[in-house]
Each structure stands twice: as C-alpha cells, then as structure tokens.
Amino acid sequence: MIFKLFIFGLTHVTHSALILLQSLHVLLSQKYLCLVHIIYLYISRLLYSDLLFRIKWAWL
C-alpha cells in the first residue's frame, strides 16, 4: 500500500515537472525572454536585499 502511494506520488511529481519544463521551453522560445529575465533579476535582488536587511537588524 505504501509502495503504491510512493509510486503514485513519484509519477505525479514527474508529470508536473514535465509540464513545467514544457512551459519553460515555450517561454524560452518567445521574444520576451529578455524582459522576463530582467524582471526575475530585479525581484531576486529585492528579496536578497530584504533578507540582508533583516539579518542586519537581527544582529543589532
């Protein structure tokens, strides 16, 4: 029973990962890739600076 649930979960995760890869492939083939990349870098930089700010205040 546990083995069947494990196999079912693994199959579901693999299927979801394949769908995600297909969506990324479609996104990469679009001409808006540069814009998406710039937005991603901007958001990740905001999150990183917020994290550093919180760590700095935690030490004070």
Phi and psi in degrees as a GROMACS rama.xvg file:
@    title "Ramachandran Plot"
@    xaxis  label "Phi"
@    yaxis  label "Psi"
@TYPE xy
-65.611  -37.7236  ILE-2
-63.5167  -40.6634  PHE-3
-63.8132  -41.1959  LYS-4
-64.6313  -38.7455  LEU-5
-63.299  -45.7409  PHE-6
-64.0527  -40.7602  ILE-7
-63.047  -44.2662  PHE-8
-63.5795  -42.1678  GLY-9
-63.9559  -41.2832  LEU-10
-63.7471  -42.631  THR-11
-64.0067  -43.4035  HIS-12
-64.9138  -41.5901  VAL-13
-63.6948  -41.9236  THR-14
-63.0087  -43.557  HIS-15
-63.2709  -39.9188  SER-16
-65.044  -38.7908  ALA-17
-65.2779  -40.499  LEU-18
-63.3608  -41.7139  ILE-19
-63.1495  -41.7143  LEU-20
-64.2741  -38.7454  LEU-21
-64.8141  -41.125  GLN-22
-64.4198  -39.9074  SER-23
-65.3518  -36.4099  LEU-24
-63.7343  -42.0914  HIS-25
-64.4099  -41.3375  VAL-26
-64.3906  -41.1222  LEU-27
-67.1012  -27.4267  LEU-28
-83.9637  -5.29315  SER-29
-82.8888  161.602  GLN-30
-81.48  -5.46803  LYS-31
-91.634  13.8622  TYR-32
-60.1621  -40.3821  LEU-33
-62.6046  -43.7117  CYS-34
-63.7632  -43.3078  LEU-35
-62.7537  -40.8271  VAL-36
-65.6074  -41.1573  HIS-37
-64.0658  -42.6749  ILE-38
-63.2955  -42.1565  ILE-39
-61.2168  -45.0905  TYR-40
-63.3001  -40.2637  LEU-41
-63.7606  -45.9026  TYR-42
-66.157  -42.4758  ILE-43
-65.9497  -35.3111  SER-44
-67.8493  -39.5876  ARG-45
-62.0049  -45.1106  LEU-46
-64.8493  -39.4079  LEU-47
-67.3522  -42.2704  TYR-48
-67.6661  -35.8444  SER-49
-64.8106  -39.8402  ASP-50
-64.5191  -43.9572  LEU-51
-63.173  -38.6334  LEU-52
-62.5193  -43.7768  PHE-53
-66.1481  -39.437  ARG-54
-65.6873  -40.1763  ILE-55
-63.1673  -43.4382  LYS-56
-72.1974  -25.6794  TRP-57
-69.5745  -30.7784  ALA-58
-79.0338  -20.9326  TRP-59
